[in-house]
Amino acid sequence: MSKGLVTVNTDASFHSGFKVGAYAFYIACDEGRFSHSGCLKKVKDPTEAEIQSIINAITFLKRMNIKGIVKIVINTDSMNAIHIFTNNKDAIKRYNLKYLLQYQSIIKKIGVFVFDFRHIKSHVDTKTKRAWVNQWCDDNAKKQLWNHINSNKKNE
């Protein structure tokens, strides 16, 4: 890992019936490796869940107050999230993502970082580090989602 580079891997899960989501992220940098997962409330669709997952990871990273960050690579399996954060106007219009534009300002408020968004194919059967981390994020987001749904069912 080169000095000043942070790699953030994220994934989210969404349940259309309950309108809830969950997220997981895995961050690798010179200071170590950090992972976290949790629930998202009031999520409209999978794309919004993916965007919130990225924001949660960047917020976590910001709170760590790591000095000397030059570049943050964000690996996500959501092209729509990439379209929103990179302000791809053609894709935003084509996929009717305008309602998600509010998230661009949130990521800008978090800090002045150089972001490099990279699309990672999900659910591929490879043994690469990226595939392993993406699967870890997917598994943990789903686990959080189902724990949240099942605990709410018990409380009804």
N, CA and C atoms as an extended XYZ file, in Angstrom:
468
Properties=species:S:1:pos:R:3:atomname:S:1:resname:S:1:resid:I:1 pbc="F F F"
N         0.859       -1.175        0.000 N   MET     1
C         0.000        0.000        0.000 CA  MET     1
C         0.902        1.234        0.000 C   MET     1
N         0.631        2.142       -0.923 N   SER     2
C         1.474        3.334       -0.993 CA  SER     2
C         1.085        4.349        0.068 C   SER     2
N         2.036        5.145        0.468 N   LYS     3
C         1.840        6.141        1.524 CA  LYS     3
C         0.737        7.123        1.134 C   LYS     3
N        -0.183        7.335        2.063 N   GLY     4
C        -1.265        8.292        1.836 CA  GLY     4
C        -2.473        7.730        1.107 C   GLY     4
N        -2.416        6.449        0.739 N   LEU     5
C        -3.528        5.819        0.026 CA  LEU     5
C        -4.406        5.059        1.010 C   LEU     5
N        -5.705        5.264        0.883 N   VAL     6
C        -6.680        4.545        1.685 CA  VAL     6
C        -7.625        3.841        0.723 C   VAL     6
N        -7.869        2.569        0.970 N   THR     7
C        -8.823        1.816        0.156 CA  THR     7
C       -10.046        1.506        1.000 C   THR     7
N       -11.201        1.889        0.476 N   VAL     8
C       -12.476        1.685        1.157 CA  VAL     8
C       -13.327        0.756        0.304 C   VAL     8
N       -13.744       -0.346        0.885 N   ASN     9
C       -14.643       -1.285        0.212 CA  ASN     9
C       -15.989       -1.222        0.920 C   ASN     9
N       -17.065       -1.105        0.157 N   THR    10
C       -18.386       -0.991        0.765 CA  THR    10
C       -19.389       -1.880        0.041 C   THR    10
N       -20.436       -2.230        0.769 N   ASP    11
C       -21.580       -2.900        0.158 CA  ASP    11
C       -22.787       -2.676        1.060 C   ASP    11
N       -23.948       -2.813        0.468 N   ALA    12
C       -25.191       -2.626        1.212 CA  ALA    12
C       -26.192       -3.688        0.805 C   ALA    12
N       -27.158       -3.909        1.672 N   SER    13
C       -28.291       -4.785        1.377 CA  SER    13
C       -29.559       -3.978        1.615 C   SER    13
N       -30.612       -4.354        0.921 N   PHE    14
C       -31.867       -3.619        1.010 CA  PHE    14
C       -33.027       -4.604        0.958 C   PHE    14
N       -34.047       -4.355        1.781 N   HIS    15
C       -35.258       -5.165        1.763 CA  HIS    15
C       -36.411       -4.263        1.342 C   HIS    15
N       -36.968       -4.535        0.180 N   SER    16
C       -38.011       -3.666       -0.375 CA  SER    16
C       -39.302       -3.712        0.430 C   SER    16
N       -39.608       -4.828        1.043 N   GLY    17
C       -40.838       -4.944        1.820 CA  GLY    17
C       -40.818       -4.115        3.094 C   GLY    17
N       -39.688       -4.091        3.759 N   PHE    18
C       -39.556       -3.355        5.020 CA  PHE    18
C       -38.976       -1.955        4.831 C   PHE    18
N       -38.453       -1.677        3.637 N   LYS    19
C       -37.814       -0.392        3.334 CA  LYS    19
C       -36.692       -0.067        4.321 C   LYS    19
N       -35.899       -1.073        4.614 N   VAL    20
C       -34.727       -0.900        5.458 CA  VAL    20
C       -33.511       -1.458        4.729 C   VAL    20
N       -32.365       -1.020        5.151 N   GLY    21
C       -31.137       -1.498        4.553 CA  GLY    21
C       -30.094       -1.736        5.617 C   GLY    21
N       -28.971       -2.230        5.171 N   ALA    22
C       -27.825       -2.446        6.038 CA  ALA    22
C       -26.574       -2.245        5.206 C   ALA    22
N       -25.468       -2.017        5.885 N   TYR    23
C       -24.225       -1.728        5.189 CA  TYR    23
C       -23.063       -2.427        5.879 C   TYR    23
N       -21.983       -2.519        5.130 N   ALA    24
C       -20.716       -2.986        5.693 CA  ALA    24
C       -19.598       -2.312        4.914 C   ALA    24
N       -18.520       -2.002        5.626 N   PHE    25
C       -17.350       -1.469        4.937 CA  PHE    25
C       -16.086       -2.056        5.536 C   PHE    25
N       -15.054       -2.035        4.729 N   TYR    26
C       -13.740       -2.549        5.101 CA  TYR    26
C       -12.725       -1.541        4.581 C   TYR    26
N       -11.951       -0.969        5.486 N   ILE    27
C       -10.990        0.074        5.132 CA  ILE    27
C        -9.578       -0.447        5.364 C   ILE    27
N        -8.715       -0.237        4.384 N   ALA    28
C        -7.304       -0.612        4.503 CA  ALA    28
C        -6.443        0.631        4.254 C   ALA    28
N        -5.507        0.869        5.172 N   CYS    29
C        -4.592        2.000        5.028 CA  CYS    29
C        -3.317        1.691        5.819 C   CYS    29
N        -2.392        2.625        5.809 N   ASP    30
C        -1.121        2.419        6.516 CA  ASP    30
C        -1.322        2.177        8.006 C   ASP    30
N        -2.370        2.761        8.573 N   GLU    31
C        -2.640        2.634       10.004 CA  GLU    31
C        -3.269        1.299       10.384 C   GLU    31
N        -3.720        0.535        9.402 N   GLY    32
C        -4.306       -0.768        9.685 CA  GLY    32
C        -5.537       -1.056        8.851 C   GLY    32
N        -6.279       -2.036        9.323 N   ARG    33
C        -7.507       -2.447        8.645 CA  ARG    33
C        -8.656       -2.283        9.626 C   ARG    33
N        -9.755       -1.719        9.123 N   PHE    34
C       -10.903       -1.416        9.958 CA  PHE    34
C       -12.163       -1.857        9.236 C   PHE    34
N       -13.072       -2.468        9.972 N   SER    35
C       -14.324       -2.905        9.362 CA  SER    35
C       -15.476       -2.596       10.306 C   SER    35
N       -16.629       -2.406        9.701 N   HIS    36
C       -17.813       -2.096       10.491 CA  HIS    36
C       -19.044       -2.408        9.646 C   HIS    36
N       -20.135       -2.716       10.323 N   SER    37
C       -21.415       -2.920        9.635 CA  SER    37
C       -22.529       -2.434       10.546 C   SER    37
N       -23.676       -2.156        9.945 N   GLY    38
C       -24.802       -1.669       10.728 CA  GLY    38
C       -26.055       -1.553        9.891 C   GLY    38
N       -27.096       -1.016       10.503 N   CYS    39
C       -28.403       -0.888        9.844 CA  CYS    39
C       -28.604        0.517        9.310 C   CYS    39
N       -29.433        0.591        8.291 N   LEU    40
C       -29.856        1.863        7.707 CA  LEU    40
C       -31.370        1.928        7.812 C   LEU    40
N       -31.881        3.012        8.343 N   LYS    41
C       -33.327        3.160        8.466 CA  LYS    41
C       -33.822        4.131        7.407 C   LYS    41
N       -35.045        3.930        6.980 N   LYS    42
C       -35.682        4.821        5.999 CA  LYS    42
C       -34.870        4.923        4.722 C   LYS    42
N       -34.697        3.821        4.067 N   VAL    43
C       -33.984        3.765        2.803 CA  VAL    43
C       -35.003        3.456        1.709 C   VAL    43
N       -34.953        4.207        0.618 N   LYS    44
C       -35.945        4.056       -0.457 CA  LYS    44
C       -35.657        2.898       -1.397 C   LYS    44
N       -34.372        2.661       -1.654 N   ASP    45
C       -34.015        1.641       -2.649 CA  ASP    45
C       -32.564        1.195       -2.455 C   ASP    45
N       -32.144        0.191       -3.210 N   PRO    46
C       -30.774       -0.324       -3.054 CA  PRO    46
C       -29.696        0.719       -3.336 C   PRO    46
N       -29.925        1.590       -4.307 N   THR    47
C       -28.915        2.601       -4.627 CA  THR    47
C       -28.703        3.547       -3.454 C   THR    47
N       -29.784        3.973       -2.821 N   GLU    48
C       -29.645        4.853       -1.658 CA  GLU    48
C       -28.900        4.131       -0.528 C   GLU    48
N       -29.155        2.846       -0.360 N   ALA    49
C       -28.436        2.068        0.660 CA  ALA    49
C       -26.941        2.029        0.344 C   ALA    49
N       -26.603        1.829       -0.919 N   GLU    50
C       -25.184        1.794       -1.319 CA  GLU    50
C       -24.517        3.143       -1.074 C   GLU    50
N       -25.221        4.222       -1.388 N   ILE    51
C       -24.679        5.569       -1.172 CA  ILE    51
C       -24.460        5.819        0.315 C   ILE    51
N       -25.435        5.451        1.130 N   GLN    52
C       -25.283        5.643        2.577 CA  GLN    52
C       -24.148        4.802        3.138 C   GLN    52
N       -23.928        3.636        2.559 N   SER    53
C       -22.811        2.788        2.986 CA  SER    53
C       -21.482        3.501        2.741 C   SER    53
N       -21.341        4.114        1.580 N   ILE    54
C       -20.120        4.853        1.252 CA  ILE    54
C       -19.951        6.035        2.208 C   ILE    54
N       -21.022        6.759        2.451 N   ILE    55
C       -20.954        7.914        3.352 CA  ILE    55
C       -20.576        7.476        4.768 C   ILE    55
N       -21.135        6.371        5.239 N   ASN    56
C       -20.778        5.868        6.573 CA  ASN    56
C       -19.295        5.515        6.649 C   ASN    56
N       -18.765        4.912        5.606 N   ALA    57
C       -17.347        4.543        5.596 CA  ALA    57
C       -16.456        5.785        5.606 C   ALA    57
N       -16.797        6.774        4.794 N   ILE    58
C       -15.995        7.997        4.732 CA  ILE    58
C       -16.097        8.777        6.044 C   ILE    58
N       -17.284        8.796        6.648 N   THR    59
C       -17.458        9.462        7.939 CA  THR    59
C       -16.606        8.787        9.005 C   THR    59
N       -16.605        7.454        9.017 N   PHE    60
C       -15.766        6.691        9.940 CA  PHE    60
C       -14.294        7.051        9.735 C   PHE    60
N       -13.880        7.082        8.480 N   LEU    61
C       -12.496        7.413        8.149 CA  LEU    61
C       -12.146        8.826        8.623 C   LEU    61
N       -13.046        9.755        8.408 N   LYS    62
C       -12.826       11.142        8.836 CA  LYS    62
C       -12.650       11.226       10.359 C   LYS    62
N       -13.478       10.482       11.099 N   ARG    63
C       -13.384       10.487       12.567 CA  ARG    63
C       -12.067        9.909       13.069 C   ARG    63
N       -11.451        9.058       12.274 N   MET    64
C       -10.164        8.473       12.670 CA  MET    64
C        -9.045        9.507       12.625 C   MET    64
N        -9.279       10.604       11.907 N   ASN    65
C        -8.334       11.721       11.863 CA  ASN    65
C        -6.942       11.281       11.407 C   ASN    65
N        -6.909       10.500       10.355 N   ILE    66
C        -5.635       10.029        9.801 CA  ILE    66
C        -4.984       11.172        9.030 C   ILE    66
N        -3.740       11.427        9.334 N   LYS    67
C        -2.992       12.492        8.665 CA  LYS    67
C        -2.333       11.963        7.391 C   LYS    67
N        -2.184       12.832        6.419 N   GLY    68
C        -1.435       12.506        5.209 CA  GLY    68
C        -2.189       11.725        4.158 C   GLY    68
N        -3.524       11.695        4.237 N   ILE    69
C        -4.285       11.005        3.189 CA  ILE    69
C        -4.173       11.804        1.902 C   ILE    69
N        -3.715       11.135        0.859 N   VAL    70
C        -3.569       11.758       -0.441 CA  VAL    70
C        -4.725       11.357       -1.360 C   VAL    70
N        -5.129       10.110       -1.246 N   LYS    71
C        -6.146        9.589       -2.152 CA  LYS    71
C        -6.935        8.489       -1.458 C   LYS    71
N        -8.243        8.477       -1.725 N   ILE    72
C        -9.109        7.415       -1.217 CA  ILE    72
C        -9.711        6.688       -2.410 C   ILE    72
N        -9.443        5.401       -2.495 N   VAL    73
C       -10.047        4.557       -3.520 CA  VAL    73
C       -11.286        3.918       -2.906 C   VAL    73
N       -12.414        4.110       -3.538 N   ILE    74
C       -13.656        3.528       -3.047 CA  ILE    74
C       -14.090        2.442       -4.020 C   ILE    74
N       -14.077        1.200       -3.539 N   ASN    75
C       -14.530        0.056       -4.322 CA  ASN    75
C       -15.974       -0.230       -3.961 C   ASN    75
N       -16.847       -0.212       -4.952 N   THR    76
C       -18.261       -0.484       -4.746 CA  THR    76
C       -18.806       -1.263       -5.927 C   THR    76
N       -19.823       -2.056       -5.677 N   ASP    77
C       -20.458       -2.781       -6.774 CA  ASP    77
C       -21.666       -2.019       -7.327 C   ASP    77
N       -21.833       -0.754       -6.919 N   SER    78
C       -22.974        0.053       -7.348 CA  SER    78
C       -22.550        1.131       -8.341 C   SER    78
N       -22.838        0.898       -9.606 N   MET    79
C       -22.552        1.912      -10.620 CA  MET    79
C       -23.385        3.168      -10.382 C   MET    79
N       -24.621        3.014       -9.910 N   ASN    80
C       -25.459        4.183       -9.664 CA  ASN    80
C       -24.855        5.090       -8.589 C   ASN    80
N       -24.282        4.506       -7.544 N   ALA    81
C       -23.613        5.310       -6.517 CA  ALA    81
C       -22.431        6.057       -7.133 C   ALA    81
N       -21.681        5.394       -7.975 N   ILE    82
C       -20.557        6.046       -8.650 CA  ILE    82
C       -21.058        7.204       -9.514 C   ILE    82
N       -22.161        6.992      -10.234 N   HIS    83
C       -22.730        8.056      -11.067 CA  HIS    83
C       -23.080        9.286      -10.229 C   HIS    83
N       -23.665        9.062       -9.060 N   ILE    84
C       -24.049       10.181       -8.199 CA  ILE    84
C       -22.816       10.928       -7.704 C   ILE    84
N       -21.843       10.215       -7.151 N   PHE    85
C       -20.687       10.881       -6.553 CA  PHE    85
C       -19.751       11.517       -7.576 C   PHE    85
N       -19.747       11.005       -8.799 N   THR    86
C       -18.906       11.600       -9.844 CA  THR    86
C       -19.691       12.590      -10.691 C   THR    86
N       -20.954       12.797      -10.338 N   ASN    87
C       -21.840       13.742      -11.025 CA  ASN    87
C       -21.919       13.462      -12.531 C   ASN    87
N       -22.114       12.200      -12.866 N   ASN    88
C       -22.272       11.794      -14.263 CA  ASN    88
C       -23.693       12.162      -14.701 C   ASN    88
N       -23.829       13.355      -15.251 N   LYS    89
C       -25.141       13.907      -15.574 CA  LYS    89
C       -25.939       13.031      -16.539 C   LYS    89
N       -25.269       12.459      -17.538 N   ASP    90
C       -25.981       11.595      -18.493 CA  ASP    90
C       -26.568       10.373      -17.799 C   ASP    90
N       -25.775        9.723      -16.951 N   ALA    91
C       -26.257        8.530      -16.253 CA  ALA    91
C       -27.326        8.894      -15.220 C   ALA    91
N       -27.157       10.020      -14.545 N   ILE    92
C       -28.151       10.460      -13.560 CA  ILE    92
C       -29.502       10.653      -14.236 C   ILE    92
N       -29.481       11.248      -15.410 N   LYS    93
C       -30.732       11.460      -16.165 CA  LYS    93
C       -31.268       10.129      -16.703 C   LYS    93
N       -30.400        9.330      -17.298 N   ARG    94
C       -30.805        8.063      -17.911 CA  ARG    94
C       -31.429        7.113      -16.897 C   ARG    94
N       -30.860        7.042      -15.695 N   TYR    95
C       -31.342        6.102      -14.682 CA  TYR    95
C       -32.248        6.764      -13.642 C   TYR    95
N       -32.649        8.007      -13.901 N   ASN    96
C       -33.567        8.740      -13.035 CA  ASN    96
C       -33.068        8.771      -11.581 C   ASN    96
N       -31.851        9.216      -11.408 N   LEU    97
C       -31.208        9.253      -10.092 CA  LEU    97
C       -31.223       10.641       -9.469 C   LEU    97
N       -31.960       11.570      -10.047 N   LYS    98
C       -31.933       12.963       -9.600 CA  LYS    98
C       -32.273       13.115       -8.118 C   LYS    98
N       -33.166       12.264       -7.611 N   TYR    99
C       -33.553       12.371       -6.203 CA  TYR    99
C       -32.382       12.084       -5.259 C   TYR    99
N       -31.320       11.515       -5.770 N   LEU   100
C       -30.159       11.176       -4.944 CA  LEU   100
C       -29.059       12.239       -4.969 C   LEU   100
N       -29.260       13.310       -5.716 N   LEU   101
C       -28.220       14.334       -5.844 CA  LEU   101
C       -27.866       14.990       -4.513 C   LEU   101
N       -28.774       14.937       -3.548 N   GLN   102
C       -28.512       15.510       -2.223 CA  GLN   102
C       -27.252       14.917       -1.595 C   GLN   102
N       -26.893       13.703       -1.955 N   TYR   103
C       -25.747       13.045       -1.347 CA  TYR   103
C       -24.409       13.614       -1.820 C   TYR   103
N       -24.383       14.267       -2.970 N   GLN   104
C       -23.141       14.882       -3.434 CA  GLN   104
C       -22.652       15.921       -2.435 C   GLN   104
N       -23.556       16.727       -1.918 N   SER   105
C       -23.147       17.776       -0.977 CA  SER   105
C       -22.677       17.177        0.346 C   SER   105
N       -23.244       16.051        0.747 N   ILE   106
C       -22.831       15.412        1.996 CA  ILE   106
C       -21.380       14.947        1.902 C   ILE   106
N       -21.031       14.316        0.801 N   ILE   107
C       -19.661       13.810        0.660 CA  ILE   107
C       -18.670       14.981        0.590 C   ILE   107
N       -19.083       16.108        0.014 N   LYS   108
C       -18.203       17.281       -0.045 CA  LYS   108
C       -17.983       17.876        1.339 C   LYS   108
N       -18.997       17.844        2.190 N   LYS   109
C       -18.877       18.394        3.539 CA  LYS   109
C       -17.953       17.561        4.419 C   LYS   109
N       -17.816       16.291        4.093 N   ILE   110
C       -17.014       15.391        4.922 CA  ILE   110
C       -15.546       15.791        4.900 C   ILE   110
N       -15.061       16.263        3.783 N   GLY   111
C       -13.663       16.664        3.742 CA  GLY   111
C       -13.157       16.812        2.333 C   GLY   111
N       -11.967       17.352        2.226 N   VAL   112
C       -11.363       17.580        0.922 CA  VAL   112
C       -10.410       16.419        0.643 C   VAL   112
N       -10.965       15.370        0.134 N   PHE   113
C       -10.174       14.206       -0.240 CA  PHE   113
C       -10.242       14.022       -1.749 C   PHE   113
N        -9.263       13.358       -2.303 N   VAL   114
C        -9.312       12.961       -3.704 CA  VAL   114
C        -9.874       11.552       -3.731 C   VAL   114
N       -11.037       11.409       -4.356 N   PHE   115
C       -11.695       10.111       -4.427 CA  PHE   115
C       -11.492        9.490       -5.797 C   PHE   115
N       -11.276        8.203       -5.805 N   ASP   116
C       -11.204        7.431       -7.036 CA  ASP   116
C       -12.211        6.296       -6.867 C   ASP   116
N       -13.343        6.416       -7.546 N   PHE   117
C       -14.386        5.397       -7.437 CA  PHE   117
C       -14.120        4.294       -8.446 C   PHE   117
N       -14.172        3.058       -7.961 N   ARG   118
C       -13.941        1.906       -8.838 CA  ARG   118
C       -15.075        0.911       -8.682 C   ARG   118
N       -15.547        0.443       -9.821 N   HIS   119
C       -16.627       -0.544       -9.810 CA  HIS   119
C       -16.037       -1.937       -9.635 C   HIS   119
N       -16.591       -2.662       -8.713 N   ILE   120
C       -16.181       -4.039       -8.450 CA  ILE   120
C       -17.359       -4.938       -8.786 C   ILE   120
N       -17.134       -5.920       -9.616 N   LYS   121
C       -18.205       -6.877       -9.907 CA  LYS   121
C       -18.509       -7.669       -8.643 C   LYS   121
N       -19.785       -7.784       -8.368 N   SER   122
C       -20.170       -8.527       -7.166 CA  SER   122
C       -20.442       -9.983       -7.501 C   SER   122
N       -20.301      -10.808       -6.490 N   HIS   123
C       -20.640      -12.230       -6.575 CA  HIS   123
C       -19.894      -12.947       -7.696 C   HIS   123
N       -18.624      -12.613       -7.835 N   VAL   124
C       -17.803      -13.318       -8.818 CA  VAL   124
C       -17.012      -14.393       -8.085 C   VAL   124
N       -16.808      -15.474       -8.754 N   ASP   125
C       -16.131      -16.608       -8.139 CA  ASP   125
C       -14.634      -16.538       -8.434 C   ASP   125
N       -13.961      -15.617       -7.727 N   THR   126
C       -12.513      -15.517       -7.871 CA  THR   126
C       -11.891      -15.515       -6.491 C   THR   126
N       -10.630      -15.661       -6.471 N   LYS   127
C        -9.898      -15.694       -5.195 CA  LYS   127
C        -9.085      -14.425       -4.986 C   LYS   127
N        -9.430      -13.351       -5.681 N   THR   128
C        -8.694      -12.104       -5.512 CA  THR   128
C        -9.061      -11.451       -4.184 C   THR   128
N        -8.194      -10.548       -3.720 N   LYS   129
C        -8.458       -9.814       -2.478 CA  LYS   129
C        -9.719       -8.974       -2.608 C   LYS   129
N        -9.890       -8.310       -3.750 N   ARG   130
C       -11.076       -7.478       -3.949 CA  ARG   130
C       -12.351       -8.299       -3.884 C   ARG   130
N       -12.349       -9.463       -4.515 N   ALA   131
C       -13.536      -10.322       -4.490 CA  ALA   131
C       -13.815      -10.802       -3.068 C   ALA   131
N       -12.761      -11.153       -2.335 N   TRP   132
C       -12.937      -11.605       -0.954 CA  TRP   132
C       -13.534      -10.495       -0.091 C   TRP   132
N       -12.985       -9.275       -0.199 N   VAL   133
C       -13.470       -8.157        0.612 CA  VAL   133
C       -14.895       -7.794        0.220 C   VAL   133
N       -15.198       -7.798       -1.081 N   ASN   134
C       -16.563       -7.499       -1.505 CA  ASN   134
C       -17.538       -8.525       -0.947 C   ASN   134
N       -17.142       -9.782       -0.951 N   GLN   135
C       -18.011      -10.825       -0.406 CA  GLN   135
C       -18.161      -10.665        1.108 C   GLN   135
N       -17.077      -10.287        1.794 N   TRP   136
C       -17.156      -10.036        3.231 CA  TRP   136
C       -18.161       -8.923        3.517 C   TRP   136
N       -18.069       -7.833        2.774 N   CYS   137
C       -19.001       -6.713        2.960 CA  CYS   137
C       -20.432       -7.147        2.666 C   CYS   137
N       -20.631       -7.886        1.594 N   ASP   138
C       -21.967       -8.379        1.228 CA  ASP   138
C       -22.539       -9.265        2.329 C   ASP   138
N       -21.748      -10.211        2.803 N   ASP   139
C       -22.214      -11.131        3.851 CA  ASP   139
C       -22.579      -10.390        5.133 C   ASP   139
N       -21.736       -9.430        5.532 N   ASN   140
C       -21.989       -8.709        6.774 CA  ASN   140
C       -23.159       -7.740        6.663 C   ASN   140
N       -23.338       -7.143        5.515 N   ALA   141
C       -24.501       -6.272        5.324 CA  ALA   141
C       -25.786       -7.099        5.391 C   ALA   141
N       -25.796       -8.250        4.740 N   LYS   142
C       -26.987       -9.123        4.783 CA  LYS   142
C       -27.267       -9.607        6.208 C   LYS   142
N       -26.218       -9.943        6.925 N   LYS   143
C       -26.378      -10.397        8.307 CA  LYS   143
C       -27.015       -9.293        9.158 C   LYS   143
N       -26.533       -8.067        9.015 N   GLN   144
C       -27.112       -6.942        9.750 CA  GLN   144
C       -28.575       -6.709        9.352 C   GLN   144
N       -28.852       -6.818        8.062 N   LEU   145
C       -30.216       -6.611        7.573 CA  LEU   145
C       -31.176       -7.615        8.201 C   LEU   145
N       -30.822       -8.876        8.153 N   TRP   146
C       -31.722       -9.903        8.675 CA  TRP   146
C       -31.818       -9.865       10.200 C   TRP   146
N       -30.748       -9.507       10.874 N   ASN   147
C       -30.826       -9.330       12.333 CA  ASN   147
C       -31.803       -8.207       12.677 C   ASN   147
N       -31.746       -7.125       11.930 N   HIS   148
C       -32.637       -5.988       12.157 CA  HIS   148
C       -34.094       -6.370       11.880 C   HIS   148
N       -34.334       -7.035       10.769 N   ILE   149
C       -35.705       -7.436       10.410 CA  ILE   149
C       -36.260       -8.411       11.440 C   ILE   149
N       -35.466       -9.403       11.807 N   ASN   150
C       -35.945      -10.404       12.773 CA  ASN   150
C       -36.176       -9.806       14.153 C   ASN   150
N       -35.331       -8.859       14.573 N   SER   151
C       -35.558       -8.247       15.882 CA  SER   151
C       -36.814       -7.372       15.874 C   SER   151
N       -37.101       -6.730       14.752 N   ASN   152
C       -38.325       -5.928       14.655 CA  ASN   152
C       -39.571       -6.808       14.614 C   ASN   152
N       -39.482       -7.981       14.012 N   LYS   153
C       -40.613       -8.916       13.974 CA  LYS   153
C       -40.947       -9.396       15.386 C   LYS   153
N       -39.912       -9.619       16.197 N   LYS   154
C       -40.119      -10.079       17.572 CA  LYS   154
C       -40.793       -9.005       18.430 C   LYS   154
N       -40.518       -7.738       18.104 N   ASN   155
C       -41.068       -6.624       18.878 CA  ASN   155
C       -42.485       -6.253       18.480 C   ASN   155
N       -42.998       -6.866       17.424 N   GLU   156
C       -44.374       -6.547       16.973 CA  GLU   156
C       -45.408       -7.204       17.823 C   GLU   156
